[in-house]
Amino acid sequence: MNYWWLIPVLFGLSYALTAIWRRYALSNRVLDVPNDRSSHSVAMPRGGGLAIVLTFLGALVVLSMGGLLARTFFLALVGAGALTAVIGFLDDRGHVAARWRLLAHFLSAIWGIYWLGGLPAINVFGVSIELGWYGCLLAVIYLVWMINLYNFMDGIDGIAGVEAVTACLGACLLYWLNNTPDQIWSPILLAACVSGFLCWNFPPAKIFMGDAGSGFLGLVIGMLTLQAAWVSLSLFWGWLILLGIFIVDATFTLLRRLVRGEKVYEAHRAHAYQFASRRYGKHLPVTLAVGLINLFWLLPIAFCVVHYKLNGVGGIALAYIPLILLAIKYRAGQPE
């Protein structure tokens, strides 16, 4: 059965649900009120990422019923994704203490890794490393970091949506090159769901994603990268390359703040993209730059890793070094 019709349907549903939620949020004061750590200056409806959550979960049900998604991966994505979205939604509506959010994130990650089956052996410069239970632990920590990383990086108009769409579409190309087109459905349908929301969130934004959407995206994209490792390790490296901007900016900023002894769980405006948006006085140039770097720098390197068998670790080094230099240039992790 042909499922390409799902792409416009999911896009339309996500667009419509975002519009409906925006009207509800404005009427019920579900607003993100700016403070001294915000990157916006006016109160904005939040929680629009709920449209991404609902449409993508529905897409997973259709894919599972059509036999295009393995039962174990369906359970991994739906269970972990739903829990992450619920805790994020509760935080959007009120406030959930950091320790309870982190506990929920770990439970989500453990659920996802249980059904995914952990990590396959990792090949580094020709050496195969069987990680066993250590691999499962690393995978759980990785997923928790991806959830929070995406939340940290969702700080200016459109950036989280552009990152998700370009990374997912880039991954679809990598799956096609790897002769595994059956793996395309999850990322391409996620891109469709995010695109519908992005129409409302692209600079200047009319609604924010909120923790429900950003945490869900981080978890799902993290799960897709780990699932890709079971298909082909080159695809795993390719995903990590495609996600380079978010991984480098968030990790570099965190490490710098840790070194200075700051409370890393507190909100801040010390990411490179936040410094850049203040320097240029607008969100649009930074969001567009993220999309362009993804398409014209990171995607070609990921292409070389998958198609020309460039060493994955070497490909990541090649991709990340300029991004680290950009992070330094834009003062990632430095005091404001």
HELIX and SHEET records of a PDB file:
HELIX    1   1 LEU A    6  SER A   27  1                                  22    
HELIX    2   2 LEU A   50  MET A   65  1                                  16    
HELIX    3   3 ARG A   71  ARG A   93  1                                  23    
HELIX    4   4 ALA A   98  LEU A  116  1                                  19    
HELIX    5   5 GLY A  132  MET A  153  1                                  22    
HELIX    6   6 ILE A  159  LEU A  177  1                                  19    
HELIX    7   7 PRO A  181  GLN A  183  5                                   3    
HELIX    8   8 TRP A  185  ASN A  201  1                                  17    
HELIX    9   9 GLY A  210  VAL A  231  1                                  22    
HELIX   10  10 LEU A  233  LEU A  242  1                                  10    
HELIX   11  11 GLY A  244  VAL A  259  1                                  16    
HELIX   12  12 ALA A  272  TYR A  280  1                                   9    
HELIX   13  13 LEU A  284  ILE A  293  1                                  10    
HELIX   14  14 ASN A  294  LEU A  298  3                                   5    
HELIX   15  15 LEU A  299  HIS A  307  1                                   9    
HELIX   16  16 GLY A  312  LYS A  329  1                                  18    
SHEET    1   A 2 LEU A  31  ASP A  32  0                                        
SHEET    2   A 2 MET A  44  PRO A  45 -1                                        
SHEET    1   B 2 ILE A 122  VAL A 124  0                                        
SHEET    2   B 2 VAL A 127  ILE A 129 -1                                        
END                                                                             
